Each structure stands twice: as structure tokens, then as C-alpha cells.
Amino acid sequence: MKKYPFIITALALLTIGCKRTQDPFEIDKGHIGLLTDSTQVKDIKSLFSNDSVVILTGRDAMMNPNKGIEIFDKEGKSLLELTAKSKNDSTSTISTVKVIDPRFKTPKGINVNSTFGDLEKNYKISKIETTWRNVVVFVNEFDGFFTIEKSELPGELQFDQNAKIETIQIPDQAKIKYFMIGW
């Protein structure tokens, strides 16, 4: 009987000690590293305390409406570009995140250095849309999309704005330019 309190205490300590820490570069539904869909602008600097956080204001914000907050690593390499739901509101949450650095990856290993073939092998493609210069590929597993430059496509598809592009028309070796997460 005297062994039970010891065993229960040991199991409790083991459970507490085995708590998984968040990978600062993992992208999954609802989070990108330590950044979540409920993170407020005022908390960005503390989440990225080892990095450089640049919050665009005034003229810079007007010149770059899709870049509200930029995050750079210690060496000055761009990591992420964030857009807040409400500009000039420190309590606003983040609406979109542009992933630039290849260290950020999904649980299936997809990052900005991946190809369309990698993406198609690991995720179910839900929709493909075209823009003037890019093809936008949506996946079901998280709230985001991957962008591929049209220059990666066969010649006849690069300049046709009305072409309905199917997955079989995108070469497996087509490189991902960047991807965006939206909450």
C-alpha cells in the first residue's frame, strides 16, 4: 500500500516532464511556430525576442499595404511577413502570414524549397486558381495556400489568363515561391 503514493508521484512527474515543447518552425492548423491564430500584435516582439521585428507605420505602411509586420532573424534574413486584421491596433490579431524562410515547414516537411510534386504527394489539393503571374494551390489540411510562379509551367499556360489549370498540368519539379497562411 505504501508504494502507491510513490508510483502516482513518479507518474505525475514523468507526465509533466514529457510535455512537448513547440517547434518554433512548425506550421500546422492554427499556428506557425509560436505564432497562433489568436496572437495579438502587441505580443509579436516577445514571441520573436531573439529576432528583429519591424512594424511598418505611416508612409512605409501605405507603400506596402500587404506588409504590416516583418520579422528577420539575427543575420537579417527575412523569416515572415504578417498582416494584422486591423492596422494601428496593438490588440488586433494576425490575419495573414507569408512564410519566406525554408526552416518553417509543415509536419509533412513542406517548405518554400519544396516542389509541387512534394506538395501533391503529401497533401490533398482542394483548388487551383491563377493570377497574372502565379498559380495559387490550396490544400485541405490547413488554412493556407502555396504560390508557384507561372514561369514554372509549360509555355502555353504561362500567358493564358483564362486557362483553367489542373494538377496534371503543373510539373512535379515546379518550385514553391512562398506560401501564405490566413486566419
C-alpha positions in Angstrom: 0.0 0.0 0.0 2.8 2.4 0.7 4.1 2.0 -2.9 1.0 3.7 -4.5 1.8 7.3 -3.4 5.3 6.9 -4.7 4.1 5.4 -8.1 1.5 8.1 -8.5 4.0 10.9 -7.8 6.5 9.3 -10.2 3.9 9.1 -12.9 2.8 12.7 -12.4 6.4 14.0 -12.6 7.0 11.9 -15.7 3.9 13.3 -17.4 4.9 16.9 -16.5 8.5 16.3 -17.7 7.4 14.8 -21.0 5.4 17.8 -22.1 6.3 18.6 -25.8 7.8 22.0 -26.5 6.5 23.8 -29.5 8.9 23.7 -32.5 9.5 27.4 -33.4 9.4 26.5 -37.1 6.5 24.1 -37.3 3.5 25.1 -39.4 0.2 23.4 -38.7 -3.5 24.3 -38.4 -3.9 27.3 -36.2 -0.2 28.0 -35.6 3.1 28.9 -37.2 5.8 28.1 -34.6 4.8 30.1 -31.5 2.5 32.4 -33.5 -1.2 31.3 -33.3 -4.4 32.5 -34.8 -5.1 34.4 -31.5 -1.7 36.1 -31.2 -2.1 39.9 -30.8 0.2 42.4 -32.5 1.4 43.6 -29.1 2.8 40.1 -28.3 4.8 39.7 -31.5 8.0 41.3 -30.1 8.0 39.0 -27.1 7.4 35.9 -29.2 10.3 36.8 -31.5 12.5 38.3 -28.9 15.7 36.8 -30.4 14.8 38.2 -33.9 14.2 41.6 -35.3 10.5 42.8 -35.6 9.8 45.7 -37.9 6.3 47.1 -37.6 5.6 49.3 -40.7 3.8 52.6 -39.9 3.0 55.8 -41.7 4.3 56.1 -45.3 6.0 52.7 -45.2 2.7 51.0 -44.3 0.9 52.9 -47.1 3.6 51.9 -49.7 3.4 48.2 -48.6 -0.2 47.6 -47.6 0.3 43.8 -47.5 3.3 44.0 -45.2 2.3 45.3 -41.8 5.0 43.5 -39.8 8.2 41.9 -41.0 10.3 39.5 -38.9 14.0 39.0 -39.6 16.5 36.6 -37.9 19.7 37.7 -36.2 21.6 37.7 -39.6 19.0 39.9 -41.2 17.3 37.2 -43.3 13.6 37.6 -43.7 11.5 35.0 -41.9 7.9 36.0 -42.1 5.6 38.9 -43.2 2.5 39.4 -41.1 -0.6 41.4 -41.7 -2.9 42.4 -38.8 -6.7 42.3 -39.1 -6.8 45.9 -38.0 -4.0 48.3 -38.7 -2.6 50.5 -35.9 -4.4 48.4 -33.3 -2.0 46.6 -30.9 -4.8 44.3 -29.7 -5.6 43.1 -33.2 -4.8 39.6 -34.2 -2.9 38.5 -37.2 -4.9 37.8 -40.4 -2.2 36.5 -42.8 1.3 35.2 -42.6 3.6 35.0 -45.6 6.2 32.3 -45.0 9.6 33.2 -46.5 12.2 31.2 -44.6 12.7 27.5 -45.5 13.1 26.5 -41.9 9.4 26.9 -41.4 7.8 23.6 -42.5 4.6 21.6 -42.2 4.6 18.3 -40.2 5.0 16.6 -43.6 8.1 18.6 -44.3 6.8 21.0 -46.9 8.6 24.4 -47.0 9.4 27.1 -49.5 12.1 24.9 -51.0 9.7 22.2 -51.8 8.2 21.4 -55.2 4.7 20.9 -56.5 5.4 17.2 -56.6 6.3 17.2 -52.9 3.1 19.1 -52.1 0.9 16.8 -54.2 2.4 13.7 -52.6 1.8 14.9 -49.1 -1.5 16.9 -49.3 -4.8 16.8 -51.0 -5.1 19.7 -53.4 -8.5 21.3 -52.9 -8.4 24.1 -55.5 -6.1 25.8 -58.0 -6.5 29.4 -59.1 -4.5 31.6 -61.4 -3.4 35.2 -61.1 -1.5 37.4 -63.6 1.9 35.9 -62.7 1.2 32.9 -60.4 -0.7 29.8 -59.8 -2.2 29.5 -56.3 -2.6 26.0 -54.9 -4.9 25.4 -51.9 -4.7 22.3 -49.6 -7.3 20.9 -47.2 -5.2 20.3 -44.2 -4.6 23.9 -43.1 -5.8 27.5 -43.8 -3.3 28.4 -46.4 -2.1 28.3 -50.0 1.0 27.8 -51.9 2.1 30.1 -54.7 4.0 28.8 -57.8 5.2 31.3 -60.5 3.7 30.7 -63.9 7.2 30.6 -65.4 7.4 27.1 -63.8 4.5 26.0 -66.1 4.6 24.8 -69.7 4.9 27.7 -72.2 1.3 27.6 -73.4 -0.1 28.1 -69.8 2.2 30.9 -68.8 0.4 33.7 -70.7 -3.2 32.5 -70.8 -5.1 34.4 -68.1 -8.2 32.3 -68.7 -6.7 28.9 -68.6 -8.2 26.5 -66.1 -5.1 24.8 -64.7 -5.3 21.2 -63.4 -2.9 19.4 -61.2 -1.6 17.2 -64.0 -0.5 20.4 -65.9 1.8 21.6 -63.2 5.2 19.9 -63.4 6.3 17.9 -60.3 9.6 20.0 -60.3 7.7 23.3 -60.2 9.2 25.2 -57.2 7.0 26.8 -54.5 7.7 30.6 -54.4 6.1 31.1 -51.0 3.1 30.2 -49.0 0.5 32.1 -47.1 -1.5 31.2 -44.0 -4.7 33.0 -43.3 -6.8 33.0 -40.2 
